[in-house]
Amino acid sequence: MIDAGFLLAVLAMLLVGKILGDLVKRLGFSPLIGQMLAGIILGPMLLNLVPINHEIELLTTLGILFMMFYMGLSIDIEKVMGQNVYGFVVLSVFGGTLTFFVTATVTALLGFSLNTVLLVGISFISTSTAIGFMVLNEIGDIRSKVYKTVIAVGISDDIYAIVALALFTSYLTTGVDIRSAFMLFLLVLGFIIMVLGFGKSITSKLINYARRTQDDQSIIAFSIILLFLVAFLSQSVGIASVTGAFLAGTILARSPLSFKVITPKIEAITEGFFVPLFFVITGVRINIFEILSSESVDLMIASIPIDVVLFLGLLMAVMVSKYVGTYLATTFMGGYKDSDHHKMAISMMPMGEYTLVIGQIGLITYIGGAPILGESTYSVLALIVLVSSIIVPIMLRAAYGK
């Protein structure tokens, strides 16, 4: 029987998350800010109504799979490849790689383990396109080259982050040297190509079979079956299950029924239930008191809690490296106005879903009896998402003179 306390926690998260998410959206910011603030209110910092127990962890894991599935549904790889794929890849690789190395270096200098260093770096590869999209849409700049580039690079960023995560999770199980690193890359690449290559024909047959029933529910049922099947296969070969969920979404994105049937219903489930809960639970995990009480590190001027130093260092590293990487890459590519470089560079600065999803994977992945990321480190990542989600819209509106 379901525990009454669990039902009360879910009720509180959905209700408060909805209220604050809508309120923050009306103020011109991303709803995730309100949802994370709801989690902070309901969490141990204030009301302590939502415990992080096995049921909540299970709900979070399931939510991550649906979120990644929905993100995959939003990506039409064939369409992206038909555009200026070279330019998008250059922007993603340059900005993402620079951010990875800078954030990983900051984390390493503070004495964190290699696995933590790598995962933190990977978590900051992808940009939150939702925030840039929301602000540019509000400003009315939805037909410009800036808008199209930001959306396309956000998609290629997501793919880059997924591949990096897949390599990392495989590395955890196999270890790495030069030869095995190459074989590992081929394994991940081969799995992705196989799923995308054969998946389209297989899913087309399944969807057509479901379509003959003239029942949309059968189509959705087959879509969810595909989600868990590919996630299972992904996990079985040593690649994160979220990679499989993402790939399952990209397969179905090419289905003729995706836009009309599959995506709207999956969006309703994900955006209406799993996404708000995910961000509220992320807020619950934020505990500023733990950050302030973490072990101190001696700097030249004073002794400062190490998690405070990590937060400040990573926040500056993310925003500067994303800005500089995007600005230099667009300048190198050419074809943009001088003001466009600045606007695109700012649009690439906010962190979002992928940072939190990858951080959550670090919380539930244990090496030697301990999680890759501790709760306080995850709090730092979540705070960076929260702060960058507030700062960037203000900067972007200023860049447009709004």
TORGU-454338 format. One record per residue (C-alpha): residue in three letters; x, y, z; residue number from 0. Coordinates in Angstrom, 2 decimals. Layout:
  aa       u       v       w   i
 ala       X       Y       Z NUM
...
END
This chain:
  aa       u       v       w   i
 met    0.00    0.00    0.00   0
 ile    1.22    3.50   -0.84   1
 asp    2.28    5.47    2.22   2
 ala    0.06    8.47    3.00   3
 gly    3.14   10.60    3.65   4
 phe    4.39    9.94    0.11   5
 leu    1.03   11.02   -1.37   6
 leu    1.08   14.18    0.74   7
 ala    4.63   14.96   -0.43   8
 val    3.65   14.53   -4.11   9
 leu    0.54   16.67   -3.58  10
 ala    2.55   19.44   -1.94  11
 met    5.23   19.37   -4.66  12
 leu    2.73   19.55   -7.51  13
 leu    0.60   22.25   -5.87  14
 val    3.36   24.59   -4.65  15
 gly    5.45   23.93   -7.75  16
 lys    2.53   24.87  -10.01  17
 ile    1.72   28.05   -8.09  18
 leu    5.30   29.35   -7.92  19
 gly    6.14   28.15  -11.44  20
 asp    3.22   30.12  -12.91  21
 leu    4.04   33.17  -10.76  22
 val    7.67   33.24  -11.87  23
 lys    6.63   32.73  -15.51  24
 arg    4.40   35.81  -15.32  25
 leu    7.43   37.78  -14.14  26
 gly    9.23   36.79  -17.35  27
 phe   11.48   34.03  -16.02  28
 ser   11.61   30.27  -16.51  29
 pro    9.06   28.25  -14.47  30
 leu   11.90   25.98  -13.30  31
 ile   12.99   28.83  -11.01  32
 gly    9.63   28.80   -9.24  33
 gln    9.58   25.00   -9.09  34
 met   13.06   24.88   -7.55  35
 leu   12.08   27.58   -5.07  36
 ala    9.05   25.44   -4.17  37
 gly   11.43   22.58   -3.41  38
 ile   13.58   24.81   -1.20  39
 ile   10.45   25.85    0.73  40
 leu    9.21   22.26    1.10  41
 gly   12.67   20.82    1.82  42
 pro   14.86   20.59    4.91  43
 met   15.85   24.27    4.77  44
 leu   12.33   25.44    5.68  45
 leu    9.18   23.29    6.05  46
 asn   10.83   19.85    5.73  47
 leu    7.65   18.31    4.25  48
 val    9.37   16.28    1.51  49
 pro   11.88   13.62    2.61  50
 ile   14.38   12.17    0.14  51
 asn   13.53    8.49    0.56  52
 his   13.37    5.42   -1.67  53
 glu    9.95    6.32   -3.12  54
 ile   11.07    9.84   -4.04  55
 glu   14.32    8.49   -5.56  56
 leu   12.34    6.01   -7.66  57
 leu    9.98    8.75   -8.82  58
 thr   12.96   10.92   -9.74  59
 thr   14.60    8.12  -11.74  60
 leu   11.39    7.45  -13.66  61
 gly   10.98   11.17  -14.25  62
 ile   14.50   11.44  -15.68  63
 leu   13.74    8.69  -18.21  64
 phe   10.55   10.42  -19.35  65
 met   12.30   13.80  -19.52  66
 met   15.09   12.40  -21.70  67
 phe   12.52   10.59  -23.85  68
 tyr   10.63   13.84  -24.35  69
 met   13.85   15.73  -25.14  70
 gly   14.64   13.11  -27.78  71
 leu   11.16   13.54  -29.27  72
 ser   11.93   17.23  -29.68  73
 ile   14.96   16.51  -31.87  74
 asp   14.56   15.67  -35.54  75
 ile   18.13   14.57  -36.30  76
 glu   17.53   14.35  -40.06  77
 lys   16.26   17.93  -40.12  78
 val   19.18   19.19  -38.05  79
 met   21.66   17.37  -40.28  80
 gly   20.05   19.02  -43.30  81
 gln   20.89   22.49  -41.99  82
 asn   24.30   24.06  -41.34  83
 val   25.46   21.05  -39.36  84
 tyr   29.14   21.99  -39.65  85
 gly   28.57   25.37  -38.01  86
 phe   26.38   23.96  -35.26  87
 val   28.88   21.22  -34.45  88
 val   31.75   23.74  -34.32  89
 leu   29.80   25.93  -31.90  90
 ser   28.82   22.99  -29.70  91
 val   32.22   21.34  -29.63  92
 phe   34.09   24.59  -29.03  93
 gly   31.79   25.97  -26.33  94
 gly   31.03   22.62  -24.72  95
 thr   34.61   21.39  -24.66  96
 leu   35.94   24.67  -23.26  97
 thr   33.29   24.63  -20.54  98
 phe   34.05   20.99  -19.74  99
 phe   37.77   21.61  -19.25 100
 val   37.39   24.85  -17.29 101
 thr   34.75   23.49  -14.88 102
 ala   36.60   20.18  -14.50 103
 thr   39.80   22.09  -13.72 104
 val   38.09   24.20  -11.05 105
 thr   36.67   21.05   -9.44 106
 ala   40.01   19.22   -9.61 107
 leu   41.92   22.12   -8.03 108
 leu   39.63   21.87   -5.01 109
 gly   40.64   18.26   -4.49 110
 phe   37.57   16.34   -5.67 111
 ser   37.92   12.79   -7.03 112
 leu   38.50   12.12  -10.72 113
 asn   35.00   10.69  -11.23 114
 thr   33.43   13.76   -9.62 115
 val   35.62   16.05  -11.71 116
 leu   34.61   14.32  -14.96 117
 leu   30.90   14.23  -14.13 118
 val   30.82   17.89  -13.12 119
 gly   32.52   18.82  -16.39 120
 ile   30.07   16.74  -18.44 121
 ser   27.08   18.22  -16.60 122
 phe   27.95   21.70  -17.90 123
 ile   28.44   20.80  -21.57 124
 ser   24.81   21.37  -22.58 125
 thr   23.08   24.74  -22.55 126
 ser   19.48   25.27  -21.46 127
 thr   17.80   26.19  -24.75 128
 ala   14.47   26.60  -22.96 129
 ile   15.59   29.82  -21.27 130
 gly   17.04   31.37  -24.42 131
 phe   13.96   30.28  -26.37 132
 met   11.60   31.80  -23.81 133
 val   13.35   35.19  -23.71 134
 leu   13.89   35.46  -27.48 135
 asn   10.26   34.50  -28.05 136
 glu    9.12   37.15  -25.56 137
 ile   11.31   39.78  -27.24 138
 gly    9.90   38.80  -30.63 139
 asp   13.19   37.72  -32.17 140
 ile   11.99   34.36  -33.52 141
 arg   12.94   34.66  -37.18 142
 ser   16.47   35.97  -36.83 143
 lys   19.70   34.08  -37.43 144
 val   20.43   34.39  -33.71 145
 tyr   17.25   32.54  -32.78 146
 lys   17.74   29.75  -35.32 147
 thr   21.38   29.29  -34.33 148
 val   20.64   29.22  -30.58 149
 ile   17.96   26.55  -31.02 150
 ala   20.06   24.40  -33.38 151
 val   23.23   24.65  -31.26 152
 gly   21.17   23.79  -28.18 153
 ile   20.12   20.57  -29.92 154
 ser   23.68   19.66  -30.92 155
 asp   24.80   20.53  -27.37 156
 asp   22.30   18.00  -26.04 157
 ile   23.64   15.30  -28.36 158
 tyr   27.23   16.15  -27.37 159
 ala   26.34   15.88  -23.67 160
 ile   24.57   12.55  -24.20 161
 val   27.57   11.06  -26.02 162
 ala   29.93   12.33  -23.29 163
 leu   27.70   10.85  -20.57 164
 ala   27.52    7.53  -22.42 165
 leu   31.32    7.41  -22.66 166
 phe   31.65    8.27  -18.96 167
 thr   29.23    5.59  -17.75 168
 ser   30.95    3.00  -19.95 169
 tyr   34.32    4.11  -18.57 170
 leu   33.06    3.47  -15.02 171
 thr   32.50   -0.20  -15.84 172
 thr   35.50   -0.88  -18.11 173
 gly   38.21    1.51  -17.01 174
 val   40.27    3.23  -19.68 175
 asp   43.61    3.32  -21.45 176
 ile   44.39    4.52  -24.99 177
 arg   43.30    1.29  -26.66 178
 ser   40.22    0.72  -24.52 179
 ala   39.28    4.42  -24.84 180
 phe   39.15    4.02  -28.61 181
 met   37.17    0.78  -28.32 182
 leu   34.86    2.47  -25.83 183
 phe   34.17    5.30  -28.24 184
 leu   33.43    2.80  -31.03 185
 leu   31.06    0.91  -28.70 186
 val   29.07    4.00  -27.84 187
 leu   29.08    5.29  -31.41 188
 gly   28.12    1.87  -32.75 189
 phe   25.27    1.51  -30.30 190
 ile   23.88    4.93  -31.18 191
 ile   24.17    4.29  -34.94 192
 met   22.57    0.85  -34.57 193
 val   19.64    2.17  -32.57 194
 leu   19.06    5.12  -34.89 195
 gly   19.62    3.07  -38.04 196
 phe   17.55   -0.02  -37.29 197
 gly   15.19    1.63  -34.84 198
 lys   13.36    3.66  -37.45 199
 ser   12.28    0.64  -39.53 200
 ile   11.35   -1.45  -36.49 201
 thr    9.35    1.32  -34.82 202
 ser    7.62    2.18  -38.09 203
 lys    6.28   -1.39  -38.26 204
 leu    5.17   -1.32  -34.62 205
 ile    3.52    2.08  -34.98 206
 asn    1.77    1.03  -38.19 207
 tyr    0.49   -2.08  -36.40 208
 ala   -0.82    0.06  -33.55 209
 arg   -2.25    2.53  -36.05 210
 arg   -4.44   -0.15  -37.62 211
 thr   -6.28   -0.43  -34.32 212
 gln   -7.32    3.22  -34.80 213
 asp   -6.57    3.70  -31.14 214
 asp   -4.16    6.45  -30.06 215
 gln   -3.68    4.72  -26.72 216
 ser   -2.08    1.72  -28.47 217
 ile    0.36    4.04  -30.21 218
 ile    1.32    5.65  -26.90 219
 ala    1.63    2.22  -25.28 220
 phe    4.07    1.07  -27.98 221
 ser    5.99    4.34  -27.63 222
 ile    6.45    3.83  -23.88 223
 ile    7.39    0.18  -24.46 224
 leu   10.09    1.41  -26.86 225
 leu   11.30    3.88  -24.22 226
 phe   11.91    1.17  -21.63 227
 leu   13.25   -1.34  -24.17 228
 val   15.96    0.95  -25.53 229
 ala   16.75    2.21  -22.00 230
 phe   17.17   -1.42  -20.90 231
 leu   19.42   -2.26  -23.87 232
 ser   21.47    0.85  -23.22 233
 gln   21.97    0.00  -19.56 234
 ser   22.77   -3.63  -20.46 235
 val   25.73   -2.68  -22.69 236
 gly   27.18   -0.36  -20.04 237
 ile   25.73    2.91  -21.35 238
 ala   23.43    5.02  -19.17 239
 ser   19.74    4.18  -19.44 240
 val   19.01    7.89  -19.98 241
 thr   20.98    7.65  -23.24 242
 gly   18.64    4.90  -24.38 243
 ala   15.59    6.95  -23.36 244
 phe   16.91    9.90  -25.35 245
 leu   17.61    7.71  -28.40 246
 ala   14.13    6.16  -28.20 247
 gly   12.71    9.68  -28.43 248
 thr   14.85   10.61  -31.44 249
 ile   13.69    7.45  -33.24 250
 leu   10.03    8.31  -32.73 251
 ala   10.64   11.97  -33.64 252
 arg   10.95   10.80  -37.26 253
 ser    7.61    8.98  -37.19 254
 pro    4.75   10.63  -39.15 255
 leu    2.61   10.22  -36.02 256
 ser    5.09   11.96  -33.73 257
 phe    3.82   15.50  -34.12 258
 lys    0.10   14.65  -34.12 259
 val   -0.18   11.83  -31.57 260
 ile    2.97   10.80  -29.70 261
 thr    4.63   14.08  -28.75 262
 pro    1.49   15.88  -27.44 263
 lys    0.57   13.02  -25.13 264
 ile    4.13   12.43  -23.88 265
 glu    4.47   16.18  -23.42 266
 ala    1.31   16.23  -21.29 267
 ile    2.64   13.46  -19.05 268
 thr    6.15   14.91  -18.83 269
 glu    5.44   18.64  -18.57 270
 gly    2.37   18.14  -16.42 271
 phe    3.82   15.67  -13.92 272
 phe    7.43   14.58  -14.21 273
 val    9.14   17.89  -15.06 274
 pro    7.60   19.92  -12.20 275
 leu    8.29   17.12   -9.74 276
 phe   11.87   16.80  -10.96 277
 phe   12.64   20.49  -10.44 278
 val   10.83   20.62   -7.09 279
 ile   12.79   17.57   -5.89 280
 thr   15.96   19.31   -7.11 281
 gly   15.01   22.29   -4.94 282
 val   14.41   19.95   -2.00 283
 arg   18.00   18.74   -2.36 284
 ile   19.37   22.28   -2.18 285
 asn   20.61   22.91    1.31 286
 ile   22.51   26.15    1.64 287
 phe   23.21   25.41    5.30 288
 glu   25.21   22.32    4.28 289
 ile   27.12   24.35    1.70 290
 leu   28.00   27.00    4.30 291
 ser   29.01   24.36    6.85 292
 ser   31.22   22.33    4.49 293
 glu   34.92   21.84    5.20 294
 ser   36.85   25.09    4.89 295
 val   39.63   25.71    2.41 296
 asp   42.39   28.19    3.26 297
 leu   42.69   30.95    0.70 298
 met   45.06   33.88    0.86 299
 ile   42.52   36.17    2.51 300
 ala   40.42   33.83    4.64 301
 ser   39.13   30.32    5.27 302
 ile   36.01   29.76    3.16 303
 pro   33.74   26.68    3.00 304
 ile   34.88   24.56    0.08 305
 asp   31.37   24.27   -1.40 306
 val   31.07   28.07   -1.42 307
 val   34.35   28.28   -3.32 308
 leu   33.14   25.53   -5.66 309
 phe   29.86   27.39   -6.31 310
 leu   31.53   30.71   -7.05 311
 gly   34.30   29.11   -9.11 312
 leu   31.95   26.98  -11.20 313
 leu   29.43   29.79  -11.73 314
 met   32.14   32.09  -13.11 315
 ala   33.74   29.24  -15.07 316
 val   30.45   28.23  -16.74 317
 met   29.31   31.69  -17.70 318
 val   32.70   32.94  -18.89 319
 ser   33.64   29.80  -20.82 320
 lys   30.23   29.52  -22.52 321
 tyr   30.34   33.20  -23.44 322
 val   33.93   33.20  -24.66 323
 gly   33.58   29.86  -26.46 324
 thr   30.45   30.92  -28.34 325
 tyr   31.76   34.41  -29.12 326
 leu   35.05   33.10  -30.53 327
 ala   33.38   30.29  -32.49 328
 thr   30.80   32.57  -34.14 329
 thr   33.53   35.10  -34.95 330
 phe   35.63   32.35  -36.52 331
 met   32.67   31.05  -38.55 332
 gly   31.62   34.48  -39.79 333
 gly   28.29   35.43  -41.28 334
 tyr   26.93   37.18  -38.18 335
 lys   26.55   40.83  -37.26 336
 asp   28.81   42.18  -34.50 337
 ser   25.87   42.49  -32.09 338
 asp   24.78   38.92  -32.87 339
 his   27.97   37.46  -31.39 340
 his   27.16   39.05  -28.05 341
 lys   23.50   37.96  -28.09 342
 met   24.30   34.34  -28.98 343
 ala   27.10   34.16  -26.41 344
 ile   24.71   35.30  -23.65 345
 ser   22.02   32.85  -24.86 346
 met   24.46   29.96  -24.43 347
 met   25.27   30.80  -20.79 348
 pro   22.33   29.35  -18.78 349
 met   22.43   25.80  -17.47 350
 gly   19.30   23.69  -17.15 351
 glu   17.84   20.22  -17.43 352
 tyr   20.95   18.31  -18.48 353
 thr   23.06   19.70  -15.64 354
 leu   20.47   18.49  -13.13 355
 val   19.81   15.15  -14.84 356
 ile   23.52   14.32  -15.05 357
 gly   23.95   15.47  -11.45 358
 gln   21.12   13.17  -10.36 359
 ile   22.88   10.27  -12.09 360
 gly   25.94   11.09  -10.00 361
 leu   23.82   10.90   -6.83 362
 ile   22.52    7.41   -7.59 363
 thr   25.71    5.94   -9.11 364
 tyr   27.94    4.40   -6.45 365
 ile   31.67    3.72   -6.77 366
 gly   33.36    2.00   -3.83 367
 gly   30.27    2.35   -1.68 368
 ala   29.89    6.10   -2.14 369
 pro   27.97    8.16   -4.73 370
 ile   29.99   10.01   -7.38 371
 leu   28.38   13.26   -6.29 372
 gly   27.58   14.09   -2.69 373
 glu   24.40   15.93   -1.73 374
 ser   26.24   19.20   -1.08 375
 thr   28.00   19.04   -4.46 376
 tyr   24.66   18.45   -6.16 377
 ser   23.28   21.45   -4.23 378
 val   26.06   23.52   -5.79 379
 leu   25.14   22.37   -9.32 380
 ala   21.46   23.09   -8.68 381
 leu   22.23   26.57   -7.33 382
 ile   24.25   27.34  -10.47 383
 val   21.25   26.34  -12.60 384
 leu   19.00   28.53  -10.45 385
 val   21.29   31.58  -10.47 386
 ser   22.16   31.39  -14.18 387
 ser   18.44   31.05  -14.99 388
 ile   17.83   34.36  -13.21 389
 ile   20.87   36.28  -14.46 390
 val   20.85   35.34  -18.17 391
 pro   17.31   36.58  -19.05 392
 ile   18.20   39.95  -17.51 393
 met   21.45   40.10  -19.51 394
 leu   19.71   39.02  -22.73 395
 arg   16.98   41.63  -22.42 396
 ala   19.69   44.26  -21.81 397
 ala   21.53   43.10  -24.96 398
 tyr   18.34   43.69  -26.96 399
 gly   17.68   46.99  -25.20 400
 lys   14.39   45.71  -23.76 401
END
